[in-house]
Structure formats: structure tokens, C-alpha cells
Amino acid sequence: MTRDNKIKKYLPQAKSVFYLVQCPKCGSRQVIFSHATIEVRCLSCNELLAKPTGGKAKIYGQIIEVYK
């Protein structure tokens, strides 16, 4: 094992990401956090996009892109 592999192995990595989510009702897109702690609603039609579950949020829209 090389020195670079050891460094990468022990550095903490974030488990949370941001998602670009498309609303199932109106089709508008919005960036939301994967571990949202409050209900996230669409800015256009007020449809529920994500609901907190204690860890990762339950996503109700379609995930278009993931930003790490």
C-alpha cells in the first residue's frame, strides 16, 4: 500500500450531497440537500419534494443530477 492510498483511506469523506430534483407536478427544477431536516416544497407549485426521516430525506421528485 502506497503512502497516497493510506492518506485517502483515513481522510473522512462526506456522506451528504446536493440533488437537482425535478418536481413531479410542474416539472420545475430545484437543488435540495440529501439530508434535509425540514420539508422541502417546490417553489412554483408548493408540491412536496423531500421529507425528513432522521437521516437521508425521502425524495419525492425525480433526481436529475447529483452534486458531490
N, C-alpha and C positions, 0 to 999 in steps of 0.2 A: 504494500500500500504506500503510495507516494505521499509526500507532505501535503500537497494540494487536496488530495482525497480526504485526508484526516481533517483538514480545516473545514471542508464543505460538510462533512459528516456531523460535526459538532456545532455548527452555527445554527441557531434557531431559525426556522422558516415560518412565515405567517401562513395560517390556515384559512384566513378570510380573504375574499376577493370582492371586486365590484362586478355587477352584471348589467348589461344593457338588455332591458326587458321590454317586450312589445305587449301592449295592452290587448287582451283578447276581445274587448268590446269595440274600441275605436281605432286600434292599430297604431296609436302614437307610441313613441319610444321614450324610455326613461332609464337613467342609471340608478341602481339601488345597491345597497351593501348586503353581502351574503348573510351577515349575522345581525340583521335589523332588530332593534329592540322595541320598535313601535310599528303599528300597522302602516304600510306604505300604500297610498292610493294614487291613481292616475291623476295627473294634473289637468287633463282635459275633461274627462267624464266622471271622475271620482270613483272608478271601479277599483276594487281591492286587488293589489298586485302582490303583496307579501304580508305574511302574518308571522309574528314572533312565536317561537316554540321553545325557547330556553337555550337554544344553541343556534344552529343554522335556521334561517327563516324559511317558512314554506312559501315557495314562489308559485303564484297562480297564472302569471303570464308566460309567454314563450321567451326563453333565454336566447338572445341573438348573438351576443359576444361576451367573453369573459376577459376582464382586465386584471392581471396579476400584479 
